[in-house]
């Protein structure tokens, strides 16, 4: 009788402890940078390589989900998991996907070393419009992620809090152009140049900026500035008909190489 009573007490205590452990909030996933540099801003198209050590994985975790906005390149896999014994959702081919999911038959170790090798997204593209080279640009420049890692349970619900590292993308030509544009004293001329640049007529805007920034004996009146802008547009149409297709094709091939096509 006493033995049964003690056994029931032990079983009850074990169940209570198990429930308490299960109900405890899961710890936060941690990613420590071991190699590389994760700066706040990256130039578009740049190659990035870094290694992180993932720890703080909850014991209840059945899936580790990892995301990145970096673009895979032909030289190596986007994701490189240094430890063995993991199952990768989608197989080895998915190591070039932006998101991968890891499972482990015998549970996850305390730490997982992960190397990411990829290219910063390219925000600019080139197309021909009526023989004129027009540069388009993605407006989003912030909020891109080096990595976002979280632990999931068997129902694919998040356990604890994940970890994220973000970066912004800069276009070197834009920064230099805006610096030179802000140095122009004539606000009307500055407005014309900025408008051309915003419409994607980058070459024409740069030509006018170069002229506006060159030493002159007298300031150009607005009418003359507008006339120069129109002439440059006409020149752009003519030159674009001859060279535009070649330049655009080279740029498009360059972008396809970035995307690994």
N, C-alpha and C positions, 0 to 999 in steps of 0.2 A: 504493500500500500504506500509506504513511504517512498519506495523507489519510483513508483509511477508518479507520485506527486512531485518528486524532485525532477523527474524527466520532463513533466509538463511545464514546470517552472523554467527549466533551461531552454526548452523549445520556445516558450513565450518570449523569454528574454532575447533569444537569438532572432526571432521574428521582429521584435521591437527595434533591436539594434540595426538589423538589415534595413528596416523601413526608414529609420533615422538617417542612415548613411545614404540611402537612395534619395531622400528628400533634401539632403544638404545641397546647397547651390554648387554647381560645378565650377572649378577654377578657370581662370582666364588663360587662353592659349597665348604663349609667348614666342616671339621670333627674335632671336639675337643675331645681329649681323656679324659674320665671321670673316668674310672676304668681300672686297668691292667697296663701292661708295654709293650711297643712295641720297643724292642731293635733292633739294627741293625743286629744282628746275633742270630740264634736259633739252638739248637742241633736237629738233625733229630729225628723225632718221639715224640718230646716233646708236651705236652698239653698246649694250649694257650687259655686264656679267656680275653676278653677286652670289654669295653663298650665305644661307641663313640656317640657324639651328632651331628647330621647332620643339618646344617643350611645354610643360603645363597641360598635357593632354589628359582629359578626364578618363578615369578607369572605365566609365560606362560607354565611352566613345566606340562606335563601330565603323565610322567613316570619318576621314579627314578630307575636307574639301579645300582646294587651293585655286585661287584666281589671279590672273595678271592681265594687264592691258598691253604688255609688250608683244611684239610681232615675231613669230618664229623666222629663223633664217636657215639657209641650206646647210651651213657648216656644222650645226649640232642641234640636238633636241632642245626645245624650249625649256622643258622641265627635266632635270637630272636628279634622280633619287639615289643617294649614295648607299644607303642600306638596302639589303635584300630581304626577301620574305614578305613583300607587299603585293597585293593584287591591285591592278590598275583598271578602273572601269573603262572599257573600250579598248583595252590592250595597249601594247607599246606604241601604236600609232597615235593614241590620244595624248602622248607626251608633247605633241606640238599644238594641242588645243589650249585655248585661253583658260579653260577650267578643267581640272582633273580631280578624280576622287580616288582615295586610297582606302583599302580595307586590309585587315590582317587577321588571318585565321586564329592565331594564338594571342591576339591582343597587340596593341601598339607598345613600342619601347618608350622609355622615358624621354628620349630625344631622337629627332629625325633630322638629318642633314640634307638640305635641298639646295641645288644650284640652279639658277635661272639664267639663260643666255638668250637674249633677243634684241630686237630693234625698237627704238622709240617710234610710235606712230608718226606718219608723215601727214601733215595737215594741208599741204598745198598740192594742187593738181593743175595741169595745163590742158587747155583745149583750144581748138580753132573756131572762131566765130566770124564768118564772112571774111576769112583770110587774115584775121587779126588774132594774134596770140593773146589769150585771156587767161589769167591766173586765178583759180578759185582757191578758197581757203575755208577749212572747217572752223567754225566760230568758237567751239569749245577748246579752251587751252588749259583748263585746270581740272582737277578731280580725277586724273588718270592714276591707276594703281600699279605700284611695283608688285604688291601681293596683298591678297586678302585671304586669311586662313581661318577656318572654324572647324570645330568638332561637332559631329552629328550622332544621334542615337539611331537605333534600328528603324525608327519611324521617320528618319531624315529631319528631325527637329534639332535645333541648335542646342548645344550643351555649353553653359557658361557664355562667356564673351569671346569673340574672335579677335584677331589682330590685323591691322591694316596699315600700310605705308603708301602714301600718295605722292604724286609729283605733278608739276605743270610742264607744259611744252612751250618752248620759245622758238621763234623763227629768226635766225640771225640777221637775215636781210631786212626784216621788218624793224628790228631794233636800230640798225644802222641808218635805215631810211628815215625813221621818225626822229632820230637824233639830228640828222642833217636838215630835216624839214622844220624842226623847231628853231633852228638857227636862222631861218629866213625871216627878216623883219617885216616884210610886206604881208599883212594879213590876207589881202585879197589873192595875191599870188599863192600864198600858202594854202588857201582854201581850194583853189583850182587844182593844185598838185595833189592835195589830199583826196579830192573827189576822183581824179583819174586813177589814183592808186587803189581807192576803195572799190572802184568798178572793175578791178582786175587788169587794168591797162598799166601794168607795172613798168614796162620798158618806156612807154611814153612819159609816164610820171617821172621816172628817173632822168630822162633826157631834159625835161623842163626844170627839174630840180637842179641838175648840173648847170644849166644855163643861169638859173636864178641865183645860184651860189657863186658864180664866177664874178671877178672884179669888174665893175662898170663905173663909168664916169657919172652917170645919172641913173636914177631909178626909173624903171619902165612904167609907163602909165598902164592902167588896167586894160584898156582897149588893145594895146600892143601885146600884153600878156595873154589875153584871150586869143588873139590872132596867132600867136606862137603856138598855143595849145592846139588850135584847129589845124595848123600846118603840120604839127607833129602827129596828130591823129591821121591826117591824110598820108603822111609818110609811113605811118604804122600800117595802114591798110596795104600800101604798095609793097613794103618790105615783107609784111606778113604773108602775102600771097606767094612770095618767092621762098622765104626761109621758114615760114611758120610751120608747115607740115613736117619739115625735118626736125625742128626744135621740139615740137610737141611729141613726135614719135620717140625721140631720144628720152624725153622726160617720162613718157608713159612706160617705156622699157625699163627705165631706172626704178620707177615705182613698182612695176611687176617684180623686179628683182628683190625689192624690199619685202614684198609679200610672199616671196618664195614661189611664185607662179611659174 
